[in-house]
Amino acid sequence: MTLQLLLTASRILTRPGTPAEDGAVLVEGDRILAAGPRAEVAAQAAPDAEKLDFPGATLMPGLFNAHVHLTFDATREMLPNFLASDDAALRAGARERLDRLLRSGVTTVRDLGDRAALGARVRAELDADGVTAPRLLTAGSPLTVPNGHCHFFGGEVADDDAIRTLIDANAAAGADVIKVMASGGQITEGGADMWESQFDVRALRLIVGHAARHGLPVAAHAHGADAIEASVEAGVRTIEHCTWMTGPQRQDRREGVAKRMAAEGIAACSTSSRNWRMLAERMGEDLAKNVYGRLSWLEELGVPLLSGTDAGLPGSVFDDPVGALELYEWLGFGRRRILEIATEDSAAGLGLGDVTGRLAPGLSADVLVVDGDPLKDLSALRDVRLVLARGSRA
Ligand SMILES: [Zn+2]
């Protein structure tokens, strides 16, 4: 018989939109048995259930980070450090970073690019060692063109056969999602600029179709407006960055494309870390509002948003989810919406809406206990009292 765990606190957000005073969550094994008003939930607990009470605290679902790179160390030298490290060192670093994510309240993580299926190997190691860790979805080696964006992850594909072979290999190695570098990016010398496409819509369709044969969704890295449009046309599930660039300091937000994303449930991941504040100061208020304002615009058009920070890139640390979420507050999003994006919306966008992202019977016991009330002040999320990841205590 698994011992039950009854958590009680001054308030509960079974979902951010339904706050209630005096709540409880009853957990058995890795599942939530009940969540809601304290008296109702406590009445269902077995007499020998372990009880933990958190006066003044809030019970809520664990947070998401839908875009990280666990094999990058978030320093300025992250790329040379990555290139100079052997697989064992990268796996050790990834384990340490997953632990940071967990302790900061993140219970679901999506890694969108590493080499040699290291993420999947780390996941298997953690399972075998019985170590508490966030749920980890991994992409393995992202598809890119020869010498293209992030070619050092080992995902260069020169033709259709190579595309199919790499997708097969990623799937066999345990990938949960196929990542394609639809446009150029910032951290790779040479190759396409950020706003230039690396794959045309025909190749992207082939990628989406072949990934679907393995039951896998496709995440497209796309800064360029053309790359975003082609990716949406091809049927990817998420657009990473989604900056609508057409040149240096130029963007072209395409309303028709965004409306199609909204209609088809194609989510956008901002990939903004706590660096946004420094970047905004450097850019100046007007330019910053224009660059980050794409998120408000996507929200108005009904495009699902995912919380993800590109953790691992310089300054994008693994243990400050709040610093990243504060961008949305600066843009004028309400705190309820911000918490929804960080929990249930990200779950739905990653196809995990029936698994986690809310506190409800039958869902995974991914529970965060923070001091204070994050609906009144987001920084309450910094005061983590307890994290349960699939029922297991951090
Ligand atoms: Zn990334």
Boltz pocket constraint, residues with backbone or C-beta under 6 A from the ligand:
constraints:
  - pocket:
      binder: B
      contacts: [[A, 67], [A, 68], [A, 69], [A, 112], [A, 113], [A, 310]]
      max_distance: 6.0
